[in-house]
């Protein structure tokens, strides 16, 4: 029986060369939270990783330690102690018919869609008792007014018929933003999210100006991405990071799968293939 669920959510690159609007999050059953947090914290202590773990901090010196952290993190994912979801948009898909409000609030509107759909909550098996849902965001980078409006929309999901049918209750006082420096689970999510956007936007090919070789940090990041990709493929052989993960004919897999990607496509759009990788100069 599921009594309480916790979502930790984060966002990454707003505008990339080929893919943009990266959002990532993990879902954990409250009964598993202590085991997950303690395990990750103990591993970080064992590796003498005393500062915040972040994709931007990956270097050759710390590569082995970050790989060890990711190995444990993906063991937790593979064992369904943690469900991880990543959402992004593809630049060659351009929304049409959107108004000024939608343009101004794009960041939060996409975040709302991520919370509403990415974890497959409407496919949770029916429960006898209500399911309480806590949602923690990394610090939201906008005005107090916009952040407050966004949180009110998240709380209003209590009225969403599919959530009501599953007896999901979003706790108003538990929809808040937190400091990821104090949340090891969010830090691990940041690393996976960073690795995916790094590869999708071909940042592994970047060379310093005037150099014929890539920098040591870029090489280290590519090695960490490849390590993470191997871990993903242990769960899903042949996993394609740039498309929406399939459901194998079963809608409930949107909930069941421990790891999924969502290439978000608006309902009305036009395609501009000059912005794809194959047409890059």
SULSUL-V263698 format. One record per residue. N is the residue number from 1. PHI is phi in radians with two decimals (none if undefined). PSI is psi in whole degrees, 0 to 359 (none if undefined). D_LAST is the distance of its C-alpha to the last C-alpha in whole Angstrom. Layout:
n = [N;N]
phi = [PHI;PHI]
psi = [PSI;PSI]
d_last = [D_LAST;D_LAST]
This chain:
n = [1;2;3;4;5;6;7;8;9;10;11;12;13;14;15;16;17;18;19;20;21;22;23;24;25;26;27;28;29;30;31;32;33;34;35;36;37;38;39;40;41;42;43;44;45;46;47;48;49;50;51;52;53;54;55;56;57;58;59;60;61;62;63;64;65;66;67;68;69;70;71;72;73;74;75;76;77;78;79;80;81;82;83;84;85;86;87;88;89;90;91;92;93;94;95;96;97;98;99;100;101;102;103;104;105;106;107;108;109;110;111;112;113;114;115;116;117;118;119;120;121;122;123;124;125;126;127;128;129;130;131;132;133;134;135;136;137;138;139;140;141;142;143;144;145;146;147;148;149;150;151;152;153;154;155;156;157;158;159;160;161;162;163;164;165;166;167;168;169;170;171;172;173;174;175;176;177;178;179;180;181;182;183;184;185;186;187;188;189;190;191;192;193;194;195;196;197;198;199;200;201;202;203;204;205;206;207;208;209;210;211;212;213;214;215;216;217;218;219;220;221;222;223;224;225;226;227;228;229;230;231;232;233;234;235;236;237;238;239;240;241;242;243;244;245;246;247;248;249;250;251;252;253;254;255;256;257;258;259;260;261;262;263;264;265;266;267;268;269;270;271;272;273;274;275;276;277;278;279;280;281]
phi = [none;-1.67;-1.78;-2.63;-2.13;-2.24;-2.00;-1.91;-2.21;-2.56;-2.34;-2.27;-1.09;-1.37;-2.37;-1.96;-1.12;-2.15;-2.29;-2.43;0.93;-1.50;-2.20;-2.44;-2.82;-2.16;-2.09;-2.35;-1.25;-0.99;-1.16;-1.73;-1.04;-1.10;-1.04;-1.17;-1.09;-1.09;-1.10;-1.21;-1.16;-1.12;-1.15;-1.08;-1.14;-1.04;-1.58;1.03;-1.70;-1.62;-1.76;-1.03;-1.45;-2.57;-1.00;-1.16;-1.66;-1.15;-2.40;-1.03;-1.09;-1.81;-0.98;-1.05;-1.21;-1.16;-1.12;-1.11;-1.12;-1.22;-1.07;-1.17;-1.01;-1.33;-1.13;-1.14;-1.17;-1.06;-1.53;1.06;-1.43;-2.37;-1.90;-2.03;-2.28;-2.26;-2.19;-2.75;-2.04;-1.85;-1.15;-1.40;-1.81;-1.94;-1.14;-2.15;1.34;-1.59;-1.71;-1.09;-1.08;-1.11;-1.16;-1.17;-1.85;-0.94;-0.95;-1.36;-1.13;-1.22;-1.06;-1.05;-1.09;-1.05;-1.13;-1.17;-2.09;-1.08;-1.60;1.11;-1.04;-1.29;-1.87;-1.04;-0.97;-1.03;-2.05;-1.29;-1.99;-1.05;-1.89;-1.43;-2.19;-1.84;-2.27;-2.06;-1.78;-1.12;-0.77;-1.47;-1.54;-2.80;-1.22;-1.02;-1.13;-1.20;-1.11;-1.10;-1.10;-1.06;-1.10;-1.14;-1.18;-1.09;-1.11;-1.16;-1.09;-1.02;-1.62;-1.15;-0.92;-1.16;-1.28;-1.09;-1.09;-1.65;1.05;-1.45;-2.12;-1.44;-1.41;-1.00;-1.45;-2.08;-1.90;-2.68;-1.80;-2.33;-1.61;-1.11;-1.07;-1.75;-2.25;-1.08;-1.14;-1.18;-1.15;-1.16;-1.12;-1.02;-1.17;-1.13;-1.05;-1.10;-1.12;-1.18;-1.18;-1.00;-1.36;-1.13;-1.71;1.00;-1.26;-1.24;-1.68;-1.15;-2.11;-1.01;-0.99;1.51;-1.89;-1.64;-2.12;-1.32;-1.27;-1.07;-1.18;-1.10;-1.12;-1.09;-1.13;-1.12;-1.12;-1.20;-1.01;-1.07;-1.11;-1.08;-1.09;-1.14;-1.14;-1.06;-1.29;-1.19;-1.46;-2.26;-0.96;1.33;-0.98;-1.81;-1.30;-1.69;-2.23;-1.19;-1.11;-1.21;-2.00;0.92;1.36;-2.19;-1.00;-1.15;-1.17;-1.09;-1.62;-1.16;-1.00;-1.31;-2.51;-2.58;-1.98;-2.37;-1.49;-1.21;-2.16;-1.17;-1.17;-2.10;-2.71;-2.19;-1.87;-2.15;-1.30;-1.22;-1.74;-1.55;-1.07;-1.16;-1.83;-1.18;-1.15]
psi = [136;120;323;139;149;131;129;125;149;165;161;233;127;318;115;176;319;331;146;179;60;126;143;152;157;147;133;137;137;329;339;352;312;317;316;310;314;319;316;320;320;320;317;319;317;325;3;39;88;344;171;134;127;147;321;345;1;127;168;324;324;5;310;321;319;324;320;320;319;328;314;316;316;337;319;322;312;328;8;29;335;136;128;135;140;133;147;169;156;131;337;357;112;123;141;155;17;149;181;321;315;323;316;325;21;315;311;328;320;321;319;315;322;311;319;322;330;328;0;34;330;357;9;138;146;137;151;328;159;151;117;139;122;139;120;123;147;158;123;121;72;186;157;323;314;320;317;318;317;313;324;324;321;314;327;349;346;336;353;122;319;327;319;321;330;7;34;128;111;123;116;322;2;21;100;167;147;170;115;342;337;5;98;329;319;325;319;323;320;322;315;314;316;319;319;314;327;313;320;330;16;31;347;348;354;134;143;147;128;359;149;354;153;155;159;323;321;318;317;318;321;321;321;320;313;323;313;318;323;322;319;317;346;329;314;94;135;17;133;116;343;4;166;131;133;166;5;37;4;108;328;345;342;333;315;317;134;339;130;151;153;109;96;129;125;160;327;122;165;156;133;92;359;346;11;164;321;340;11;143;none]
d_last = [54;51;52;50;46;44;40;38;35;32;28;25;22;22;18;15;12;12;16;19;23;24;28;30;33;36;39;43;46;48;51;48;47;49;48;45;45;47;46;42;44;46;43;42;45;45;42;43;40;42;39;37;34;31;27;27;30;28;29;30;33;34;32;35;36;33;33;37;37;34;36;39;37;36;40;41;38;39;43;42;43;40;38;34;32;28;26;23;21;18;15;15;19;20;24;26;29;30;32;32;34;31;28;31;32;29;29;32;32;30;32;35;33;32;36;37;35;33;37;38;41;43;43;45;49;51;53;57;56;54;51;50;46;45;42;40;37;36;36;35;33;35;38;41;41;38;39;42;41;39;41;44;41;41;45;45;44;47;48;45;47;45;46;50;50;49;51;48;50;47;49;49;49;47;44;43;40;41;40;37;39;42;41;40;38;36;35;34;32;30;29;28;26;24;23;22;20;19;18;16;14;13;15;16;13;14;16;18;17;18;19;18;19;19;22;25;24;21;22;26;24;22;25;27;24;25;29;29;27;30;32;31;31;34;35;33;32;28;27;24;23;20;23;26;29;31;35;36;38;40;39;41;39;37;40;41;37;37;33;31;27;27;24;25;25;27;29;28;24;22;18;15;13;10;10;10;9;9;6;4;0]
